[in-house]
């Protein structure tokens, strides 16, 4: 923000801005202009406003901090911008074009020096295979939640606290989840290749160019879903990690939070919605209007943190358009998404993007939330490792509003 903008927001004179800088309350840097003007961090300005509000209305800011309010803890993993997001300072939208999911997880974990995914894929024990056979008909998320505790039981290094072991365990967990989600017992390829080889009909991908596009779209879906700061599942994962529970329990806690209808299940709801597209603009509009009249929500649209629309959803939609320009079913779904956006005057989120990618890749039921679960596990593991390093226990206080005891 410019000095003039800061002064206007805070309701002070320009000279007061300079005083804030000298006191360390605001950080200034060169604006890159010939007039040597400075610019100021918006977050610092928001913190000043927060302090002012806390002084005038004690307790109010604490009440809103856990609901899309002010930051509640420090993290160096993900920065949310207005039109993109950054993993460890790197643009996630660019990573979705050029990086692999494994490379992105390695970046999130700051594990470039040990290359955790160079080790061989983990093998499943006979006992684990027996359990898999018993639950093979369960949804992907259920299979993962049932098997994660068993993996911890089988891992003698589950409670090792050194960073190298953490990162190698993290890579094994992601690969295990990929096997559970794809119903495979072994793989030697990438996570995307493992999932797609199981989820897709090989007859649909005879051309190498088509297969390459499908892999790239799945990689992008995984990368863009990997982390999103302190969403409910990541915050849950950090809380569990702060007690020094194992990485397996961190992922299990994240999966539990993801299973809720206000979080991960939104992706499945968005996929179900797209399945109702008829291809007739008139019929589809009547269908959507009826849902709205009945007070039903339209899943996959409108994100409170992005005024200009969720960049992850936009990117996935752009990739679907690029990779499948001639597929009639894809065009029907794209038209449907556009129609919804215009009708409710809001933007598609990552859930709509994942739904569209799932439809374009012709994935089976449950694969959408499978992508989300595997991808977000990389983020949960990054948050866990960061929390372990901090050595602190997350233990906020509650503001009591119940009946007072009688004296």
N, C-alpha and C positions, 0 to 999 in steps of 0.2 A: 504494500500500500504506500501511496505517496504521503508526505507530511501533511498535506492539505486534507487528504482523506482521513488520516488518523485523527487530526484535530477535529474534524467534523463529527466523526463517530464518538469520540470521547467528550466532545463539547468543551474543548480547551483551546488556548492560544498556541500558535506555532512554537513560541518560546518554551512552553511547558513540555512540548514533545522532546525538545533538546535536553531539558532537565531530566526527563524520564530515561533518556539514553545514558546520561552521565551517571545516573543512579543504578544502572543495570536493569531497569524495568522493561526497556525496549532494546532490541538489537537493530542496528542500522547497517546497511551496506550500500555500495555504489549502485545508482540506478542505471549506469551506463550511458548517461546523457552528457552532452557538452556543457550543460549548466551546472554540472557536479551535484545534482540533486540526489538525495538519498531515498531509499525505500525501506519499509519496515515490515516485519513479519506479522501477518494477520493473527497468528496464534498468540503472539505476545499481547496484541491489542485486546483479543478476546479474554485473555487472562486478567488484564487490568479491569475490564468490564465486570468480570466474574468477582474479583475482589471487592469492587465497589458495591455490587449487588449483595454480596455476602455481608458487608458491613451494614447495609440498610435493611436487609431481610435475612437475619441469621437462620441457617438451616434450609433455606429454599434451594440453594444451589446443590447442596448434598443430596436433596431429594431427587433432583433431575439428573444427577451425574451418571446414573446407571441406565438411563433411557435416552440414548442418542444425545447425551449432554456433553459436558466437558471431559477431557481425558482423565482417567482414574489411575493409570500407571504408565510408566515409560517403556517404550519398545523401539528397537531399531530394525524391525522386520519389514513392515509394510507402511507406506505413506499413501494416503488417499488424496488424489488431486481432483480438480473439477472435471477434467475430461480424460483422465487416465489414472493409473495407480502404479506404484513403484515397489519392486522387491529389492531390498538392500540397495536402493538408489538406482536400480535399472528399470526402465519402462517395461511393464508387464505386457503391454500390447505388442511391443517389438519382440519380446521374448516368445510370444505366441506364434510369431512368424518364423523365427529362426532357431529357437532352442528346443531341446527335448524336455519331457517332463522330468526325467532323471537329472538333467543338468540344472533345471530350475529348483528341484528339491535340494540338490547339492549347494546351490547358491543360498537358499533360505537357511540352510543349516551351517553356512560358512565352513563347508567341508571340502573345499577344492583341493586342499593339501593331501587328503587321504583317499579321495575318489571312492566313496563308499559303495558305488554300484559296480565297481570292477570285480568284486567278489562274485562267486558263482551263485546262481539262484538257490535258495534254500530248498531242501527236500522235505517232504511230508512223511512223518513216521507212520507205521502201520496202525497205531492207535488213533492218530489223527484222521487217517483215511477211513477208519471204521465210523467215526463220528460224522464225517462228511457224507458217507453213504446213507446214514440215518436221517440227515437233514437236507438231502439234495433237493427236495421239493419246496424248501422254505425260501422266502424272498432273499435277495442278495444281502440286504442290511442285517437280516436275522442271522444268516449264516456267519457273517463277519463277527457279530456280537457274541454268538455262541462259541466261536472257535478262538477268539483272541485270548481269553483267560487260559485256555488249554495250552496255547503257544507259550504263554508266560511260565506255566508250570513245567514245560519241557525245556525251557531255556535256563541253563545254569548261570548265565551271565546277566540275567534279567535285572538284577539289582546292582550291577557294577556302575560306579559313578564317574568314571573317566570319560572325557569328551569323545575320544576315539571309539570307545565301545558304544556310546550313545548313538553316534552317527551310523555305525555299521548295523546296530540293532534297528535303527530307523529304516534303513534301506531294506532290511529283511522283512520288516512289518509291511511296508508298501508292497513288496513282491508277494507276500503271503495273501494280503487282501486281494491282489490281482488274481491269484490262483482261485481263491474262494469265489470271487465275483464271476470269473470265466468258467468255473466248474472244470478246471484243469488240475492235473496233479503235478505237472512239471513244465518249465519253459526255459528257453535259453535266449529268447529275443528281448526286445524292449517291453515295457509295460503296455504301451499302446498296441504293439503287435500281438502281444498275448491276449489282450482283451478283444481286439478286432477279429482275430482268427477264430475266436469262439463265438462271438456275437453276430458276425456277419456271414451271409451265404457267399461262399467263394465264387459262385456262378455270376454274382453281381459285380465282381471286381476282376474280370479277366485281363483288362488292360493295365500295364504297369503304371501308366499315368493316373488312371482312376484310383488304383490302390494307394499311390503316393498321396493323392489329394485326400483320401479318406483317413490315412494315417496322420496327415498334417492337421486335419480338422479335429481329430480326436486328441492329438497332442495339445492343440490350442485350447480345447475344452478343459483338459486337465490342468494346464498351466494357469488359465484365467480363473480357475476355481480353487487354486492351491491355498490362497490366504486372502483375508479381507479384514485385517486388523482385529479388533475385539468384538467380533460377532458372538452370539450366545454360546456356540460350541467351542470357539477358541478361548473365550473367557473361562468356560467350564474346565477346559483342558489345563489352563494356567493355574486355576485354583487347585486342581488335583495334583499337578506337578509341584505346587508350592508345599505340599505335605510330604514331598519326596517319594511319592508313589512311583512305580515303574512306568516306563514308556508304554507298556501294554495297557496298563490301567488308564493312562492318559488318553490313549486312542479309544478305549472302551467308553470312557466318559464322554468323549467327543461324539462318538456314534450314538450314544443315548440322547444327547442334545439334538443331534442332527435328525433324529427320527420324528421330531415334533412337527405338526402341521404348519407351524409358523416359521419353520426353518427348512430343512432338507426336503421335506415332503412337498414343498411348494414346487419343486422341479417336477415331481411326478404329477401334481395337479395341472401344471402347465402342459405337460405332455398329453394328459387326458383331454384337456381343452382343445389342443391342436388336432387331436384325433376326430373331433366333431366337425372339422371344416368340410363343407360340402363341395366347394368349388364354385358355387353360385353366390355372387356378392349379395344379391337380394336376400336369399335364404339365410345366409350367414349373419347378415345384419339383423334380421328378425330374431334369429336365435340369440344373438348377443343382447339385443334390447330386452328380450324376455327375461334373460338372466338378471339384468340390471333392475328391471321392474320388480322382480321377486326378491330384491335385496341381496342377491348373490354377488360375491366378489369375483373379480377377474384375475386369476393368479398369473404372476410373471410380469406385472407392469407396475411402475412407480416405485422408485427407491428413495427413501427420505434423505440419503446422504448425497444424492446427485441431482442438482437442479437442472442440469442439461442432459440428463439421462445416464443410465449405467453404462460406462464405456465397455465393460465386459460383454454385456448383451449386444451392444452395437457391433463390436468386433466379430463376435461369433456369427451374427446375421450377415455381416459383410463377407465373411469367409464362405458361408453357405452359398451366397449369391455368386461368388467368384468360382467356386468349385463345381457347382451344379446348375449352370445356366439353362440347360435344356431339359431338365427333368420336370415333367408335368406335375407330379405330386409335390415336388419342392416348391414350384411356383404357386400352387394352391395354398400351401402353408405360409409362404411369404406374404401372399395377398391377405390371408387371414390375420396375420400379425399386424400388418399395416392398417387393416380395417379396425382392429381393436384399438390400436394406438390413436387413430383419428377419432374414434367414437368416444373414448374416455379422456382424450387429450392428455395422454401420459406416455412415457417411454418404456420400452421393454427392458426387463432386468436380465441378469445372468441366468435366471431360471427360464425365461422365455428363450434365451439364446441356447441353453442346453437342450431345451425341448426341441427346438428347431434342428439343432445338430443331430439329436437322436433320431428324429424323423428322416433327415437327409441320409444318415448312415444306415437307416432301416434296422435299428437296434431292437432287441426283444424287450418285453415288459420288465421294468425294474433296472434296466441298464443305466438310465438317466441318473438315478440317485446313486447307483454304483460308481459312476464317474465322479460325482460330487464327493462321495465318501472317501474314495481312494485319493482324490486330489487334495481335499481339505485335511486329510490325515498328515500330509506333508507339512501343512501349516501348523497343525496342532503340535507336531513333533518339534518344529522350530520354536514355537512358543514355550514348550516344555523345557527345551534346552536353555533358552534364555532365562526362564524362571529358575531353573536349577542354579545357573550361574549367579543369579542375584542373591540366593541364599535366604530370601525372605518368605514369610508365610503370609498369604493373602487372607486377611481377617478384618473386613470392614465392620463398622458399628451400625446398629439399627437405631433409628429414632423411635422410641416407644410412644405409641398413640392410644394404648388401651386403657382400661380402668386402672386408676391409681389404688394402691392398697389402703384399706381403712385403718386409721390409727386407733 
